[in-house]
Amino acid sequence: MNEVLRLAMATAGETAESLAEQVGVDPKTAGRWLSPGRIPHPKTRVAVAAVLKREAAELWPDPYRRRDMPWFRPWAEAEREAIALRSYQPLIVPGLLQTEGYARAMLRVGGLLPPEQVEQLVASRLRRQEILTGDSPPQLVAVLDEVVLRRLLGDPAVMREQLEHLAAVAEKPHVQVRVIPAEVPWHTGLAGPFVLARLDNGTELAYLDNQLRGQILTDRSDIASLGQRWDSLTGEALPRRPSIDLIREVAKTWR
């Protein structure tokens, strides 16, 4: 028996029936999760973990035995299941749009990670990006501040390659990259980065990051609040085509 799941359910006062009702599956299906090796669909794992107030990787560790940071793995699973992603970053290029050189330079800053771990995380980040080139890629809208384009990370060659890549990806029909100009005053997005994801069953999730680890949010009021912030900050961003033009213009300055 999956003792970790059983204890988590007991602690939360949940039965297979009550858990099934909350995550939208048949009670028999939920009952099978207590058996060894019976692992639910990725989006269902995230939903169950939220109900039980545990980490999905704690309840079913096997799917998460990868090189990502352990706390990030549930969100990587959600990304793969998402049909739409809305990402705001005030300081860096979003991970799904980073080049190998940019990701490596960012992870090397401060010498906080050993070289082997840096390379593992770079490889993992590049694998995440495969969702944008698959048969059914999510719709991705990424909003970032102009300072992201102009702050040196690595060296000028790294920056030029990154911005050229960003402009090229932004031309894809399922990707939008929009830039908030530097002259725009303080706006709601500057309180911090966030990502909103919508799964194919209508479930909405959010991801917040900080200096130590990320956090997945599922509470409807939290999602609604971030949705309002998204609407506010996108109102400050340039439209799609002028954003691409600005990215290409700044890319030429990195020599």
Helices and strands as residue ranges (DSSP letters): H 3-12, H 16-23, H 27-32, H 42-52, H 56-59, G 62-64, G 70-72, H 73-81, E 82-89, G 95-97, H 100-108, G 109-111, H 115-128, G 129-132, E 139-145, H 146-150, H 156-170, E 175-180, G 188-191, E 194-199, E 204-209, E 214-217, H 220-234, H 240-251
